Each structure stands twice: as C-alpha cells, then as structure tokens.
C-alpha cells in the first residue's frame, strides 16, 4: 500500500488508528521500534495526569481495547500480527515505564531491553506468538517481553544500587 492508502486505512476505523499506534506503525523502518518510541513520548505526556494506581487501571483498559483493536485490524489486513500493529508495543512499554525509575538513563535502558525481548521472544512469548493468532496473542507476547524487561531492570537496580 502507498502511504496515502495506509493513511486512509488507519483513519477508516478508530480500532485501526489505535492498533497502528496513531500512525507510528506505518513507519517503513522498524515499525515496532517506532511504536515503542511513540509509547515513550506519549508516556511522558500522559502519565503525569494519573496516579500510579489510576495509570495501572488505564493500562488494563488499554490492554483490553488493544486485544479487540489488534484482532480487528489484523483481520482487516489479513495477517493476525501485521507489522503495522504496534499497540502491542505501546501498552506493555507503558507498563515497563511505570516500573522504571524516571531518570533518562533508566528509561533508555528500558527501551533497549524491551526491544531486545520483543524481538527475540523468549519463552513463553515465542509460544504465544506462534500459537495464539488473535488479538490476545498479539498483545500477550509483548506483555511477556515487558515482564522480562521489568525483571532485568529490577535486577540491574539491585546490583547497581
């Protein structure tokens, strides 16, 4: 699809717009990384308006909506986990940032560690990615990557701190 056709597609339904990360998933270069970068910027803008508990509840709602949006978008694109779907990077990375110290160096480390786990998909993320071909599977393998990321950062903080 051309960029104009991509834009028409994501604007044709709110689920597509959300699932494609407000357009960040249309990046011709590493859309998952572009979606994670968008998540980082959006987090810095929206998190200050929430307490940690409120943000946690917001994440649960975003996950649930993401399951539906990713499923609908994947069905429309003919690929359950199409590369343009990046909401599955955005919501889990917001969760990672919620548990990450606010210093830039920690957030940058979180970004790189999350991208590594998202790309290599350690078990059980690989199993979910391979066997659960619906919106839940699309979202869940990145939730697992987020869990690994938080664990690595917690261990690093303990060793360094």
C-alpha positions as a Markdown table, in Angstrom:
| # | Residue | x | y | z |
|---|---|---|---|---|
| 1 | Unk | 0.0 | 0.0 | 0.0 |
| 2 | Unk | 1.1 | 3.6 | -0.6 |
| 3 | Unk | 1.5 | 6.0 | 2.3 |
| 4 | Unk | -1.8 | 7.7 | 1.2 |
| 5 | Unk | -3.6 | 4.3 | 1.2 |
| 6 | Unk | -2.1 | 3.5 | 4.6 |
| 7 | Unk | -3.3 | 6.8 | 6.0 |
| 8 | Unk | -6.8 | 6.2 | 4.5 |
| 9 | Unk | -6.8 | 2.8 | 6.1 |
| 10 | Unk | -5.9 | 3.8 | 9.6 |
| 11 | Unk | -8.3 | 6.7 | 9.5 |
| 12 | Unk | -11.2 | 4.5 | 8.3 |
| 13 | Unk | -11.8 | 3.0 | 11.8 |
| 14 | Unk | -10.8 | 4.0 | 15.3 |
| 15 | Unk | -9.6 | 0.5 | 16.0 |
| 16 | Unk | -7.1 | 0.7 | 13.1 |
| 17 | Unk | -5.9 | 4.1 | 14.2 |
| 18 | Unk | -5.2 | 2.8 | 17.7 |
| 19 | Unk | -3.8 | -0.6 | 16.7 |
| 20 | Unk | -1.4 | 1.2 | 14.3 |
| 21 | Unk | -0.1 | 3.4 | 17.1 |
| 22 | Unk | -1.7 | 6.6 | 15.8 |
| 23 | Unk | 0.3 | 6.1 | 12.6 |
| 24 | Unk | 3.7 | 5.1 | 14.2 |
| 25 | Unk | 3.2 | 1.6 | 12.9 |
| 26 | Unk | 3.3 | 2.9 | 9.3 |
| 27 | Unk | 7.0 | 3.6 | 9.7 |
| 28 | Unk | 8.8 | 1.9 | 6.8 |
| 29 | Unk | 11.8 | 1.3 | 9.1 |
| 30 | Unk | 11.3 | -0.9 | 12.2 |
| 31 | Unk | 7.6 | -0.2 | 13.0 |
| 32 | Unk | 7.8 | -1.9 | 16.3 |
| 33 | Unk | 10.7 | 0.3 | 17.3 |
| 34 | Unk | 8.8 | 3.4 | 16.1 |
| 35 | Unk | 5.7 | 2.3 | 18.1 |
| 36 | Unk | 7.9 | 1.9 | 21.2 |
| 37 | Unk | 9.4 | 5.3 | 20.7 |
| 38 | Unk | 5.9 | 6.7 | 20.3 |
| 39 | Unk | 4.9 | 5.0 | 23.5 |
| 40 | Unk | 7.8 | 6.6 | 25.4 |
| 41 | Unk | 6.9 | 10.1 | 24.2 |
| 42 | Unk | 3.2 | 9.5 | 24.9 |
| 43 | Unk | 4.0 | 8.2 | 28.4 |
| 44 | Unk | 5.9 | 11.4 | 29.2 |
| 45 | Unk | 2.9 | 13.4 | 28.1 |
| 46 | Unk | 0.0 | 11.4 | 29.7 |
| 47 | Unk | 1.4 | 9.8 | 32.9 |
| 48 | Unk | 1.7 | 13.0 | 34.9 |
| 49 | Unk | -2.1 | 13.2 | 34.8 |
| 50 | Unk | -2.5 | 9.9 | 36.6 |
| 51 | Unk | -1.6 | 8.4 | 40.0 |
| 52 | Unk | 0.2 | 5.1 | 39.7 |
| 53 | Unk | -3.0 | 3.2 | 40.5 |
| 54 | Unk | -5.0 | 5.1 | 38.0 |
| 55 | Unk | -2.4 | 4.5 | 35.4 |
| 56 | Unk | -2.4 | 0.8 | 36.2 |
| 57 | Unk | -6.2 | 0.7 | 35.7 |
| 58 | Unk | -5.8 | 2.7 | 32.5 |
| 59 | Unk | -3.3 | 0.1 | 31.2 |
| 60 | Unk | -5.8 | -2.7 | 31.9 |
| 61 | Unk | -8.4 | -0.9 | 29.8 |
| 62 | Unk | -5.8 | -0.2 | 27.1 |
| 63 | Unk | -4.8 | -3.9 | 27.0 |
| 64 | Unk | -8.5 | -5.0 | 26.7 |
| 65 | Unk | -9.2 | -2.5 | 24.0 |
| 66 | Unk | -5.9 | -3.5 | 22.3 |
| 67 | Unk | -7.0 | -7.1 | 22.1 |
| 68 | Unk | -10.1 | -6.1 | 20.2 |
| 69 | Unk | -8.3 | -3.4 | 18.1 |
| 70 | Unk | -5.4 | -5.7 | 17.2 |
| 71 | Unk | -7.8 | -8.6 | 16.3 |
| 72 | Unk | -10.0 | -6.4 | 14.1 |
| 73 | Unk | -7.0 | -4.7 | 12.4 |
| 74 | Unk | -5.2 | -8.0 | 11.8 |
| 75 | Unk | -8.3 | -9.5 | 10.3 |
| 76 | Unk | -8.7 | -6.4 | 8.0 |
| 77 | Unk | -5.1 | -6.6 | 6.9 |
| 78 | Unk | -5.2 | -10.4 | 6.5 |
| 79 | Unk | -2.3 | -11.0 | 9.0 |
| 80 | Unk | -3.1 | -11.6 | 12.7 |
| 81 | Unk | 0.1 | -9.8 | 13.8 |
| 82 | Unk | 0.7 | -7.4 | 11.0 |
| 83 | Unk | 3.9 | -5.3 | 11.4 |
| 84 | Unk | 1.8 | -2.1 | 11.3 |
| 85 | Unk | 0.0 | -3.2 | 14.5 |
| 86 | Unk | 2.1 | -1.6 | 17.3 |
| 87 | Unk | -0.4 | -1.1 | 20.1 |
| 88 | Unk | 1.0 | -4.3 | 21.4 |
| 89 | Unk | 4.4 | -2.5 | 21.9 |
| 90 | Unk | 2.8 | 0.7 | 23.3 |
| 91 | Unk | 0.7 | -0.6 | 26.2 |
| 92 | Unk | 3.3 | -3.1 | 27.5 |
| 93 | Unk | 6.1 | -0.4 | 27.3 |
| 94 | Unk | 3.9 | 2.0 | 29.2 |
| 95 | Unk | 3.7 | -0.7 | 31.9 |
| 96 | Unk | 7.5 | -1.1 | 31.8 |
| 97 | Unk | 8.0 | 2.7 | 32.2 |
| 98 | Unk | 5.6 | 2.7 | 35.2 |
| 99 | Unk | 8.0 | 0.4 | 37.0 |
| 100 | Unk | 11.2 | 2.2 | 35.7 |
| 101 | Unk | 12.9 | 4.9 | 37.6 |
| 102 | Unk | 12.2 | 8.3 | 36.0 |
| 103 | Unk | 15.8 | 9.1 | 35.1 |
| 104 | Unk | 16.5 | 9.2 | 31.3 |
| 105 | Unk | 19.3 | 6.6 | 31.6 |
| 106 | Unk | 16.9 | 4.0 | 33.1 |
| 107 | Unk | 14.2 | 4.8 | 30.6 |
| 108 | Unk | 16.6 | 4.4 | 27.7 |
| 109 | Unk | 17.8 | 1.1 | 29.2 |
| 110 | Unk | 14.1 | 0.0 | 29.5 |
| 111 | Unk | 13.6 | 0.9 | 25.8 |
| 112 | Unk | 16.6 | -1.2 | 24.6 |
| 113 | Unk | 15.9 | -4.2 | 26.9 |
| 114 | Unk | 12.2 | -4.2 | 25.9 |
| 115 | Unk | 13.1 | -4.1 | 22.2 |
| 116 | Unk | 15.5 | -7.0 | 22.6 |
| 117 | Unk | 13.0 | -9.1 | 24.4 |
| 118 | Unk | 10.3 | -8.2 | 21.9 |
| 119 | Unk | 12.5 | -9.2 | 19.0 |
| 120 | Unk | 14.0 | -12.4 | 20.4 |
| 121 | Unk | 10.7 | -13.5 | 22.1 |
| 122 | Unk | 11.9 | -15.8 | 24.9 |
| 123 | Unk | 9.5 | -18.5 | 26.0 |
| 124 | Unk | 6.7 | -18.4 | 26.7 |
| 125 | Unk | 6.4 | -15.3 | 24.4 |
| 126 | Unk | 7.6 | -17.3 | 21.4 |
| 127 | Unk | 4.9 | -19.9 | 22.0 |
| 128 | Unk | 2.2 | -17.3 | 22.3 |
| 129 | Unk | 3.4 | -15.5 | 19.2 |
| 130 | Unk | 3.4 | -18.8 | 17.2 |
| 131 | Unk | 0.2 | -20.4 | 18.5 |
| 132 | Unk | -2.2 | -17.7 | 19.6 |
| 133 | Unk | -3.2 | -16.0 | 16.3 |
| 134 | Unk | -5.7 | -13.4 | 17.5 |
| 135 | Unk | -5.7 | -10.1 | 19.3 |
| 136 | Unk | -5.0 | -11.6 | 22.7 |
| 137 | Unk | -1.9 | -13.4 | 21.3 |
| 138 | Unk | -0.7 | -10.2 | 19.5 |
| 139 | Unk | -0.9 | -8.3 | 22.8 |
| 140 | Unk | 0.3 | -11.0 | 25.2 |
| 141 | Unk | 3.7 | -11.8 | 23.7 |
| 142 | Unk | 4.7 | -8.2 | 24.3 |
| 143 | Unk | 3.3 | -8.3 | 27.8 |
| 144 | Unk | 5.6 | -11.2 | 28.5 |
| 145 | Unk | 8.5 | -9.2 | 27.0 |
| 146 | Unk | 7.6 | -6.4 | 29.3 |
| 147 | Unk | 7.7 | -8.7 | 32.3 |
| 148 | Unk | 11.2 | -9.9 | 31.3 |
| 149 | Unk | 12.2 | -6.2 | 30.9 |
| 150 | Unk | 11.0 | -5.3 | 34.4 |
| 151 | Unk | 12.8 | -8.3 | 35.9 |
| 152 | Unk | 16.1 | -7.3 | 34.2 |
| 153 | Unk | 15.8 | -3.7 | 35.3 |
| 154 | Unk | 14.9 | -4.7 | 38.9 |
| 155 | Unk | 18.0 | -7.0 | 39.0 |
| 156 | Unk | 20.2 | -4.2 | 37.5 |
| 157 | Unk | 18.9 | -1.7 | 40.0 |
| 158 | Unk | 19.6 | -4.1 | 42.8 |
| 159 | Unk | 23.2 | -4.8 | 41.5 |
| 160 | Unk | 23.9 | -1.1 | 40.8 |
| 161 | Unk | 22.1 | 0.4 | 43.7 |
